[in-house]
Amino acid sequence: MTTVPAVRQARRHVLPGLNLTLGYATLYLSLIVLIPLAALVFKAASLGVDGMLDAVNTPRVLAALRVSFLTALAASLINLPIGLILAWTLTRYRVPGQRFVDALIDLPFALPTAVAGITLTTLLAPNGWLGAPLAEAGLRLAYTPAGIVIALIFIGLPFVVRSLQPVLEDLGPEPEEAALSLGATPSQTFWRVTLPALYPALLSGFTLALARTIGEYGSVVFISGNLPFKTEIAPLLIVGKLEQFDYAGAAAVAVAMLVISVTLLLLANTAQARLGRRGER
């Protein structure tokens, strides 16, 4: 019996080899992401370090940054339980109009954000359909931080739902049924079996929603009222500086938002990776 020497065959891939795909990915990221960001930082750096700090460290800019990040954080946290309930309903139950609701969740992706802002303002303004009875009850939403949070909830909700849906579909009801058959209560099953498996997806949805809503402009600019030190958002402040031809100052504020956003995303991604490794164990 003759032995045939093993010949190492090249692994075949559907896509081209590593060099081509890596080169394309690097080129794409450079043209779409890295070069514009580098130009932004370069423009802000024309002020010098002290000039950049002076442009950002003003009461109005700090107040706008605080409004943008706090409202985005609040909206993203509120979207977590709402998105979980919606994703759970769409994956675990069959109800009339389910496909319509499923399609409606993606509406913020297709709807121009300015249209969403005008619609919310029309509804929640003191003379609006919902705003008028709320105003009579002493509750005012439009032109307040609460109105900004509502607009950002609308924008960020699809990211949480779409992050959770595939995980819930893959998880299936079997682990819950097994826990219930072993004597666990529904509450214990949810907190100790279902929810831990959803932690990475929840964190991913929260991160995507936060990243999307921090720089939101169109849906917020109308309902916020743009009151300095109260409801003025950082993107509006950047637009104002651009209209005044203060390009370096606008770039400095944008760089400040970029640094804070990247820091938050890195922290969230690190936590997500640790949760994923813990789940594999």
C-alpha positions in Angstrom: 0.0 0.0 0.0 1.5 3.3 -1.1 1.2 6.3 1.1 0.4 9.6 -0.5 2.1 12.6 1.2 -0.3 15.0 2.7 -0.5 18.1 0.6 -1.5 21.2 2.5 -4.3 22.8 0.5 -5.1 26.4 0.7 -8.3 27.1 2.4 -10.9 28.4 0.1 -13.0 31.4 1.0 -16.1 32.9 -0.5 -14.5 36.4 -0.3 -11.0 37.2 -1.7 -7.9 36.7 0.4 -6.8 38.5 3.5 -4.6 41.1 1.7 -7.3 42.3 -0.6 -10.1 42.4 2.0 -7.9 44.0 4.6 -6.7 46.6 2.1 -10.3 47.4 1.1 -11.4 47.7 4.7 -8.5 50.0 5.5 -9.2 52.1 2.5 -12.9 52.3 3.3 -12.3 53.2 6.9 -9.7 55.8 5.9 -12.0 57.6 3.4 -15.2 57.5 5.4 -14.0 57.7 9.0 -10.3 58.3 9.7 -9.6 61.1 7.2 -12.7 63.2 8.1 -11.9 62.8 11.8 -8.3 63.7 11.3 -9.4 66.8 9.4 -11.7 67.7 12.3 -8.9 67.4 14.8 -6.5 69.3 12.6 -8.9 72.2 12.3 -9.5 72.4 16.0 -5.7 72.1 16.6 -5.2 75.3 14.7 -6.4 77.1 17.9 -3.6 75.4 19.9 -4.2 73.5 23.1 -5.0 76.6 25.1 -7.3 77.9 22.4 -9.2 74.6 22.2 -9.6 74.5 26.0 -10.8 78.1 26.0 -13.3 77.3 23.2 -14.8 74.4 25.1 -14.4 75.5 28.7 -17.1 78.2 28.6 -20.4 78.0 30.6 -22.6 77.9 27.5 -20.6 75.1 25.8 -20.3 73.0 29.0 -24.1 73.4 29.6 -24.8 72.3 26.0 -22.6 69.3 26.4 -24.2 68.4 29.7 -27.7 68.6 28.2 -26.7 66.5 25.2 -25.0 63.7 27.1 -27.4 63.5 30.1 -30.5 63.4 27.9 -29.0 60.8 25.6 -28.0 58.7 28.6 -31.5 59.0 30.2 -33.2 58.1 26.9 -30.9 55.1 26.4 -31.5 53.8 29.9 -35.3 54.2 29.5 -35.1 52.4 26.1 -33.6 49.3 27.8 -36.8 48.0 29.6 -39.1 49.3 26.8 -37.0 47.6 24.1 -36.8 44.4 26.1 -40.6 44.3 26.4 -41.1 44.9 22.7 -38.5 42.4 21.6 -39.9 39.8 24.0 -43.5 40.3 22.7 -42.4 40.1 19.1 -40.4 36.9 19.6 -42.4 35.0 22.2 -46.0 35.7 21.2 -48.2 35.8 18.2 -50.6 38.7 18.3 -52.8 40.5 15.8 -50.9 43.2 13.9 -47.6 41.9 15.0 -45.9 42.5 11.6 -47.2 46.0 11.5 -45.7 46.7 15.0 -42.5 45.0 13.9 -42.3 47.3 10.8 -43.3 50.3 12.9 -40.2 49.9 15.1 -38.0 50.6 12.1 -39.8 53.9 11.4 -37.1 56.1 13.0 -34.6 54.6 10.5 -36.7 55.6 7.5 -38.3 58.8 8.7 -36.3 62.1 8.4 -35.4 63.2 11.9 -36.7 66.7 11.2 -40.1 65.2 10.5 -40.1 63.4 13.8 -39.1 66.6 15.6 -41.9 68.6 14.0 -44.4 65.9 14.7 -43.4 65.6 18.4 -43.4 69.3 18.8 -46.9 69.5 17.3 -48.2 66.9 19.7 -46.4 68.1 22.8 -46.4 71.9 22.5 -48.6 73.7 25.0 -51.2 74.2 22.3 -50.8 70.7 20.8 -53.1 67.7 20.9 -51.3 66.1 23.9 -49.5 69.1 25.2 -52.6 71.2 25.9 -54.3 68.8 28.4 -50.9 68.1 29.9 -50.3 71.8 30.3 -53.6 72.2 32.1 -52.5 69.4 34.5 -49.3 71.4 35.1 -47.1 69.1 33.1 -45.0 70.7 30.3 -42.9 68.5 28.0 -42.1 70.6 25.0 -39.2 73.0 25.3 -37.8 71.2 28.3 -35.2 68.5 28.9 -38.1 66.0 29.2 -39.1 66.8 25.6 -35.6 66.1 24.4 -35.5 62.8 26.2 -38.8 61.8 24.5 -37.4 62.6 21.1 -34.3 60.6 21.8 -36.3 57.7 23.1 -38.1 57.6 19.7 -34.7 57.7 17.8 -32.9 55.2 19.9 -35.5 52.5 20.6 -35.0 50.5 17.4 -31.4 49.9 18.2 -32.3 48.2 21.5 -35.1 46.1 20.0 -33.1 44.9 17.0 -30.1 44.0 19.2 -32.3 41.8 21.5 -34.6 40.1 18.9 -32.0 37.7 17.4 -30.7 36.8 20.8 -34.2 36.0 22.1 -35.0 34.0 19.0 -31.8 31.9 19.4 -32.2 31.5 23.1 -35.7 30.0 22.8 -38.0 29.1 25.6 -36.3 25.8 26.6 -34.0 27.2 29.4 -37.0 29.0 30.9 -39.2 25.9 30.7 -36.4 23.8 32.3 -36.0 26.3 35.2 -39.8 26.3 35.7 -39.9 22.5 35.7 -37.2 22.4 38.4 -39.3 24.6 40.7 -38.1 28.1 40.0 -40.7 30.9 40.0 -41.3 33.0 36.9 -39.5 35.9 38.7 -36.5 33.7 39.5 -36.4 32.4 36.0 -36.3 35.8 34.5 -33.7 37.3 36.8 -31.4 34.3 37.0 -31.8 32.5 33.7 -33.1 34.8 30.9 -31.7 38.2 31.9 -28.0 37.1 32.3 -28.1 35.6 28.8 -29.3 39.0 27.5 -26.7 41.1 29.2 -24.4 41.4 26.1 -27.3 42.2 23.8 -28.7 44.8 26.2 -25.3 46.5 26.5 -24.9 46.4 22.7 -28.3 48.0 22.2 -27.6 50.6 24.9 -24.3 51.5 23.3 -25.8 51.8 19.8 -28.7 53.9 21.1 -26.4 56.2 23.1 -24.0 56.7 20.2 -26.9 57.5 17.9 -28.6 59.9 20.3 -25.6 61.9 21.6 -25.2 63.8 18.3 -28.9 63.9 17.3 -30.0 67.2 15.8 -33.1 67.0 13.6 -35.6 65.5 16.0 -34.4 67.6 19.0 -33.9 71.1 17.6 -37.6 71.8 17.3 -38.8 70.3 20.6 -36.0 71.5 22.7 -36.7 75.2 22.4 -33.0 75.9 22.2 -32.8 77.9 25.4 -29.2 78.5 26.4 -28.1 76.9 29.6 -31.4 75.0 29.7 -32.3 73.1 26.6 -29.6 74.0 24.1 -27.8 70.9 22.7 -24.2 70.7 21.6 -24.9 70.0 17.9 -27.0 73.2 17.7 -24.2 75.1 19.3 -21.8 73.7 16.7 -24.2 74.8 13.9 -24.4 78.2 15.4 -20.6 78.6 15.4 -20.5 77.5 11.8 -23.1 80.1 10.8 -20.8 82.7 12.5 -17.9 81.4 10.5 -16.1 80.2 13.7 -15.0 77.0 12.1 -12.2 76.3 14.5 -14.5 76.9 17.5 -17.1 74.5 16.1 -14.4 71.9 15.5 -13.2 72.3 19.1 -16.7 71.6 20.4 -17.0 68.7 18.0 -13.7 67.2 19.1 -14.8 67.5 22.8 -18.0 65.5 21.9 -15.9 63.0 19.9 -13.5 62.4 22.8 -16.3 61.9 25.3 -18.3 59.7 22.9 -15.3 57.4 22.0 -14.5 57.1 25.7 -18.1 56.0 26.5 -18.1 53.5 23.6 -14.7 52.0 24.6 -16.0 51.5 28.2 -19.2 49.9 26.9 -17.4 47.7 24.5 -15.0 46.6 27.1 -17.8 45.7 29.5 -19.6 43.9 26.7 -16.5 41.8 25.9 -16.1 40.9 29.5 -19.7 39.8 29.8 -19.3 37.7 26.6 -16.3 35.9 28.0 -18.1 35.4 31.3 -21.0 33.9 29.5 -18.8 31.5 27.5 -17.5 30.1 30.8 
